[in-house]
Amino acid sequence: MSKQKIQAVGGCCTPISEAALDPAGAVEGAAVFKALSDPIRLRLMSIIASAEGETCVCDLTGQFDVSGPTISHHLRVLREAGLVDCERRGTWVYYWPVRERLQWISALLAAPTSALA
């Protein structure tokens, strides 16, 4: 997913508790939730999102009982969903969360204010 696309959806959306998604929004949301529906990807996302700054792939691979290529596959899925971004520096790749995308998910799932009262 391109950064331009992420920025277009990253800033605002109406919570699904307040209005139904249009077809494009449903496709967009489904892609994000599908990427997060795998336990390894969800855990990778939580490690990357909770880290301060960037996370080196070298710090991720040792935390899982799967091969390096499997971790790379899962990271690619997260990248394609616009949840993380990365940069190669020499041998290693560094990952960080796309905060706008996390805010988009949060806004999409936000409870109506009347439900909080």
C-alpha positions, -999 to +999 in steps of 0.1 A: +000+000+000+014+034-009+020+060+017-003+083-002-032+058+002-025+055+040-025+092+045-058+094+027-075+070+051-053+076+081-068+108+094-105+102+097-132+077+094-166+073+109-168+046+136-187+015+124-209+020+155-222+052+140-224+045+103-221+016+079-189+013+059-190+020+022-177-008-001-142+008-003-139+012+034-150-024+040-123-036+016-097-014+033-107-025+068-108-062+058-073-060+045-060-046+077-079-070+100-068-099+078-032-089+082-037-088+120-057-121+122-025-142+123-011-147+158+025-142+147+016-110+128-004-097+157+025-103+180+050-088+156+028-057+153+026-054+191+064-057+195+070-031+168+042-007+180+053-009+216+090-003+210+104+031+213+116+041+179+125+015+153+129-023+157+156-042+139+145-075+123+175-090+141+157-083+174+124-099+161+135-132+147+148-146+180+114-141+197+096-166+175+099-204+169+097-199+132+124-194+105+137-160+094+120-163+060+087-169+077+092-137+099+100-118+067+068-131+050+047-119+080+065-085+081+058-081+043+021-088+050+021-061+077+038-037+053+014-043+025-015-036+049+001-003+057+006-012+094+044-009+094+071+007+073+107-002+071+142+008+059+172-013+050+204-002+065+233-025+054+224-061+063+195-053+086+160-039+081+144-016+106+107-015+112+084+011+128+046+013+131+025+035+109+008+055+136-018+070+113-029+035+104-032+025+140-052+057+147-075+048+117-082+013+132-089+029+166-113+055+150-130+028+130-137+007+161-145+036+185-176+032+206-202+059+203-200+085+230-235+076+242-223+041+249-196+054+273-220+073+295 
